[in-house]
């Protein structure tokens, strides 16, 4: 049976690859992706520098994910967004939290409304997934019943400090804090939430593709899938698809 996958987004600045690749692979597999923004009906937009190239035409999304994104912008579900506050999380079979590092991401990463919905979804026990900065939403989603983050005690990947720091050092002279979304590094916040972090193999340049998972890393902890950066997006989505496919 097709699954209904919820993907919350900020109005702007989400990562092109971490949204477009999961949307493409999930819909190819026959599943339905529902997008949600702070206000219903908002048509979101990815970080434009990831389409043109962050610095001297480099550090942006790869050609295939950019093609997927162009197709996504024409899909009806991308403009028919639901509001975070109106979500009935019980209506969905999975939750996917993408990342991004540009300033517009703060709307999504810092929303108490979204965090409350994430807590409610995680408590259903259904599959959920987060990539790159996405685990920050989980780290900040505190269950009032326990006073702890929903990531407490979970094994997770996220954007490693060495990746975040390297991108910042390479671009700060021109783009300032473009690669520093929050005062603390993503890895530090995830650790502080009580999660057990796994960084995966060291990688800075090579990205996984539809046909090659060799450079990619995705971690499965029970009903939770996580990954580090856009280079993991294909493998990350395939791991979520495995959770959505009942064993024969």
GUNUGU-514835 format. One line per 2 residues: number of its first residue (from 1); their letters; for each residue x, y, z of N, C-alpha, C. Coordinates in steps of 0.05 Angstrom, whole numbers, m for minus. Example, Ala and Ser with C-alpha at 12.3 -4.5 7.8 and 13.67 -1.06 7.14 Angstrom:
1	as	264 m114 156 246 m90 156 264 m66 156 | 257 m45 142 273 m21 143 258 1 157 .
! end
This chain:
1	xx	17 m24 0 0 0 0 17 25 0 | 10 45 m16 26 70 m16 26 83 12 .
3	xx	49 94 19 52 108 45 49 138 40 | 39 152 60 37 181 59 60 192 76 .
5	xx	79 206 64 103 216 77 101 246 80 | 104 255 105 103 284 112 131 296 110 .
7	xx	134 318 96 160 332 94 155 362 101 | 161 370 125 159 399 132 182 414 119 .
9	xx	177 440 112 198 456 99 195 485 109 | 218 500 109 216 529 113 206 542 87 .
11	xx	200 567 88 191 581 64 213 583 43 | 238 585 53 261 588 35 286 574 46 .
13	xx	305 569 29 332 562 36 337 533 44 | 318 515 40 323 487 46 343 476 25 .
15	xx	356 454 31 375 442 13 361 429 m11 | 369 436 m35 357 426 m59 357 395 m60 .
17	xx	380 383 m56 383 354 m59 368 339 m38 | 369 349 m13 357 334 9 326 335 8 .
19	xx	315 351 m8 286 352 m13 279 338 m39 | 292 345 m60 285 336 m87 290 306 m91 .
21	xx	313 296 m81 319 268 m84 299 250 m69 | 294 255 m43 273 239 m30 246 241 m44 .
23	xx	238 265 m52 212 267 m65 211 250 m90 | 233 251 m106 234 236 m131 233 206 m126 .
25	xx	250 196 m108 251 167 m103 226 157 m90 | 215 172 m71 190 163 m58 167 162 m77 .
27	xx	164 183 m94 141 183 m113 145 162 m134 | 170 157 m143 175 135 m162 166 108 m151 .
29	xx	169 105 m125 161 80 m112 131 79 m106 | 117 99 m114 88 99 m111 77 112 m86 .
31	xx	95 124 m70 86 137 m45 78 166 m50 | 64 177 m31 54 205 m33 70 222 m13 .
33	xx	81 244 m23 95 263 m6 77 287 m2 | 73 295 23 58 318 30 77 339 43 .
35	xx	77 363 33 94 384 43 79 402 62 | 92 411 83 80 430 102 99 453 107 .
37	xx	87 477 108 102 501 114 89 515 138 | 100 537 147 89 550 171 60 559 166 .
39	xx	55 569 141 28 577 134 18 561 110 | m6 552 111 m17 535 89 m16 550 63 .
41	xx	m10 536 42 m10 548 15 15 562 7 | 35 564 25 60 576 18 75 558 m2 .
43	xx	85 570 m24 101 555 m43 130 559 m35 | 143 538 m25 170 542 m15 191 543 m37 .
45	xx	215 550 m30 237 552 m50 263 544 m37 | 279 529 m52 305 521 m41 325 544 m40 .
47	xx	347 539 m28 369 558 m27 378 564 m56 | 375 588 m66 382 593 m94 411 589 m101 .
49	xx	429 592 m81 458 589 m87 464 560 m93 | 447 541 m84 452 513 m90 445 506 m119 .
51	xx	430 524 m132 423 521 m160 445 533 m178 | 455 556 m169 475 571 m185 503 564 m179 .
53	xx	508 554 m155 535 549 m145 542 569 m123 | 551 558 m100 555 575 m76 578 594 m80 .
55	xx	600 584 m92 624 600 m95 638 593 m121 | 639 613 m139 651 609 m165 638 586 m180 .
57	xx	612 583 m177 597 562 m190 600 535 m178 | 614 532 m156 619 506 m143 603 504 m117 .
59	xx	604 480 m105 592 474 m79 561 474 m80 | 549 474 m103 520 472 m105 511 444 m109 .
61	xx	485 441 m116 473 415 m121 484 403 m147 | 484 377 m149 492 363 m173 470 366 m195 .
63	xx	476 361 m220 456 365 m242 431 349 m238 | 433 323 m231 408 307 m229 389 317 m207 .
65	xx	399 322 m183 381 333 m163 369 360 m171 | 384 376 m186 372 401 m196 350 396 m216 .
67	xx	353 376 m232 331 368 m250 307 359 m235 | 312 343 m214 289 334 m197 275 357 m185 .
69	xx	291 377 m176 278 401 m163 261 416 m183 | 270 419 m207 254 433 m227 228 418 m232 .
71	xx	228 392 m232 204 376 m235 186 380 m210 | 199 381 m186 184 384 m162 169 410 m161 .
73	xx	181 432 m171 167 458 m170 142 458 m187 | 139 439 m206 115 437 m222 95 418 m211 .
75	xx	102 404 m190 84 383 m179 63 397 m161 | 38 389 m163 16 402 m148 20 401 m118 .
77	xx	32 379 m108 35 377 m79 55 398 m68 | 72 409 m85 92 428 m75 79 455 m69 .
79	xx	57 462 m83 44 487 m78 20 484 m59 | 10 459 m56 m13 455 m38 m3 447 m10 .
81	xx	12 464 2 24 458 28 4 461 51 | 8 444 71 m7 446 95 8 464 115 .
83	xx	m6 474 136 6 490 157 16 472 179 | 40 478 189 51 462 211 30 459 234 .
85	xx	18 481 241 1 480 265 m25 464 260 | m33 460 235 m57 445 229 m53 416 224 .
87	xx	m29 407 226 m23 379 219 m35 359 238 | m48 338 227 m57 315 242 m36 293 236 .
89	xx	m16 290 254 6 272 248 m3 243 245 | m26 236 257 m35 209 255 m43 201 226 .
91	xx	m46 221 209 m54 216 181 m30 208 163 | m6 208 174 18 203 158 31 177 167 .
93	xx	45 165 148 59 139 153 89 143 159 | 99 166 152 128 171 157 132 201 157 .
95	xx	154 209 170 162 237 172 191 239 162 | 196 259 145 223 263 134 230 292 139 .
97	xx	253 297 153 262 323 160 288 329 144 | 286 345 123 310 352 107 326 374 121 .
99	xx	349 381 110 366 401 121 370 425 102 | 390 440 108 396 465 94 412 483 114 .
101	xx	427 501 104 444 517 122 442 547 118 | 427 556 99 424 585 94 405 597 115 .
103	xx	404 624 118 389 636 140 360 630 141 | 347 626 118 318 620 119 311 594 133 .
105	xx	330 577 138 325 552 152 318 556 181 | 325 579 192 319 583 221 289 583 226 .
107	xx	273 591 207 244 590 211 235 561 218 | 247 542 205 240 514 208 255 501 232 .
109	xx	280 508 235 295 496 257 288 505 284 | 276 529 286 270 541 312 241 542 319 .
111	xx	224 530 303 195 532 307 185 513 330 | 175 525 351 163 509 373 138 494 363 .
113	xx	123 506 345 100 492 334 108 467 319 | 128 469 302 137 445 287 149 424 307 .
115	xx	164 433 326 176 415 345 154 399 360 | 132 411 367 110 397 381 98 376 363 .
117	xx	95 382 337 84 362 318 104 339 314 | 130 345 315 150 324 312 149 305 336 .
119	xx	147 317 360 144 300 384 120 281 381 | 97 293 373 73 277 370 77 254 349 .
121	xx	91 261 327 95 240 307 113 218 317 | 135 225 329 154 205 339 141 186 359 .
123	xx	122 197 375 109 180 394 90 160 381 | 84 163 356 67 143 342 82 117 337 .
125	xx	109 118 337 125 95 331 129 89 301 | 118 106 284 121 103 255 149 111 246 .
127	xx	158 104 222 184 111 213 188 142 210 | 212 151 218 219 179 214 248 181 206 .
129	xx	255 202 192 281 205 180 290 234 181 | 316 238 183 327 265 184 355 265 172 .
131	xx	361 286 157 387 287 144 400 315 148 | 426 316 152 441 341 153 433 358 177 .
133	xx	419 380 173 409 397 195 382 386 205 | 370 368 191 344 357 200 344 346 228 .
135	xx	366 332 237 367 322 264 366 344 285 | 372 370 277 369 392 297 340 395 305 .
137	xx	321 391 286 293 393 294 286 372 315 | 297 348 311 292 326 331 306 333 357 .
139	xx	330 343 356 345 349 380 330 370 397 | 317 389 383 303 411 397 274 404 404 .
141	xx	265 381 394 237 372 400 236 357 426 | 228 371 447 228 360 474 200 350 481 .
143	xx	199 325 490 174 313 498 167 323 526 | 144 337 529 137 348 555 134 326 577 .
145	xx	127 302 568 123 280 587 149 271 600 | 172 274 586 197 265 597 217 287 602 .
147	xx	212 311 589 231 333 591 256 328 575 | 255 308 557 279 301 541 273 304 511 .
149	xx	294 309 496 291 309 467 283 281 457 | 269 281 435 261 255 423 285 240 412 .
151	xx	308 254 410 333 241 402 348 228 425 | 340 234 449 354 223 473 355 193 472 .
153	xx	379 182 473 382 153 473 382 140 446 | 377 156 424 377 145 397 405 147 385 .
155	xx	410 129 366 435 130 351 429 145 325 | 446 165 319 440 182 296 465 192 282 .
157	xx	461 198 257 481 214 242 470 243 240 | 487 261 232 478 289 227 502 302 212 .
159	xx	499 327 206 521 341 193 545 342 213 | 567 329 206 590 328 225 604 356 226 .
161	xx	616 361 249 629 387 253 651 392 232 | 666 371 224 687 375 205 676 385 178 .
163	xx	653 375 170 641 384 145 631 413 148 | 617 419 170 606 445 174 628 466 176 .
165	xx	649 459 191 671 478 195 687 483 169 | 691 462 154 706 464 128 691 483 109 .
167	xx	665 478 106 649 495 88 650 524 97 | 649 529 123 649 556 134 677 569 128 .
169	xx	698 555 134 725 566 129 730 573 100 | 719 557 82 724 561 53 709 585 43 .
171	xx	686 592 55 669 613 44 665 638 61 | 674 637 86 668 660 104 678 686 93 .
173	xx	700 686 79 711 711 68 692 725 49 | 674 710 37 655 722 18 626 721 28 .
175	xx	619 699 42 591 695 49 585 697 79 | 606 705 94 601 708 123 592 682 136 .
177	xx	570 683 151 562 660 167 541 643 151 | 542 644 125 523 629 109 523 599 116 .
179	xx	546 588 123 547 560 130 545 555 160 | 540 576 176 536 573 205 508 581 212 .
181	xx	489 563 209 461 569 213 455 576 242 | 468 563 261 463 567 289 490 573 303 .
183	xx	489 585 327 514 590 342 530 565 347 | 517 543 354 531 518 359 531 501 334 .
185	xx	551 485 332 552 466 310 530 445 313 | 520 435 290 498 415 291 506 391 308 .
187	xx	530 381 304 539 358 319 538 363 349 | 546 387 358 546 393 387 518 393 398 .
189	xx	498 404 384 471 404 394 459 376 395 | 466 360 375 455 333 374 466 317 397 .
191	xx	492 320 403 504 306 426 492 316 452 | 487 342 454 476 353 479 447 343 484 .
193	xx	434 335 463 406 325 466 406 296 476 | 429 284 480 431 258 491 431 236 470 .
195	xx	437 243 445 439 222 424 467 211 423 | 469 187 412 495 174 407 501 179 378 .
197	xx	522 195 372 528 203 345 547 184 331 | 540 178 306 558 163 289 564 180 264 .
199	xx	590 185 260 598 204 238 600 190 211 | 604 164 210 608 150 185 636 156 175 .
201	xx	643 145 151 670 149 140 675 178 133 | 700 186 135 707 214 129 702 219 99 .
203	xx	689 241 93 683 248 65 678 278 63 | 689 290 42 685 319 38 677 325 9 .
205	xx	683 307 m10 679 314 m38 660 295 m52 | 663 269 m49 648 250 m65 619 248 m54 .
207	xx	601 246 m73 572 243 m65 561 217 m77 | 543 205 m62 529 182 m72 510 191 m95 .
209	xx	503 172 m112 485 178 m134 464 156 m136 | 447 158 m156 426 138 m159 439 110 m163 .
211	xx	462 109 m175 475 83 m182 499 76 m165 | 508 94 m147 533 89 m133 530 99 m104 .
213	xx	528 80 m85 526 87 m57 553 87 m42 | 575 81 m57 600 78 m44 609 101 m26 .
215	xx	605 126 m34 614 148 m17 593 156 4 | 570 143 4 547 152 21 546 137 47 .
217	xx	532 149 66 528 137 92 500 144 102 | 486 123 111 460 127 123 457 107 146 .
219	xx	446 116 168 445 100 192 416 93 198 | 410 68 205 384 60 213 384 51 242 .
221	xx	368 64 258 365 56 287 336 50 291 | 328 25 288 300 17 291 283 30 270 .
223	xx	265 48 278 247 61 259 257 88 250 | 282 94 255 294 120 250 318 118 231 .
225	xx	317 135 210 338 136 190 351 163 191 | 378 164 190 391 190 190 415 190 171 .
227	xx	424 213 164 447 216 146 460 243 150 | 483 247 136 500 270 143 496 295 126 .
229	xx	493 291 99 494 314 81 482 306 54 | 480 325 35 467 319 10 479 295 m5 .
231	xx	505 289 0 518 267 m13 507 240 m4 | 491 240 17 479 215 27 450 212 18 .
233	xx	439 231 4 410 233 0 398 208 m14 | 411 197 m33 400 174 m47 398 149 m28 .
235	xx	421 143 m15 421 121 3 402 125 27 | 402 149 37 384 156 59 355 150 51 .
237	xx	347 158 27 319 153 19 314 124 15 | 333 109 4 329 81 0 326 66 27 .
239	xx	340 76 47 337 63 74 309 69 85 | 299 93 80 271 98 89 251 81 73 .
241	xx	256 78 47 238 62 31 237 33 41 | 260 23 51 260 m4 62 242 m6 86 .
243	xx	241 15 103 223 14 126 194 16 118 | 189 28 95 161 31 85 151 7 70 .
245	xx	169 m11 64 162 m35 48 159 m59 66 | 135 m69 70 132 m92 88 148 m116 78 .
247	xx	158 m131 97 174 m155 90 155 m175 76 | 166 m189 56 150 m208 42 144 m233 59 .
! end
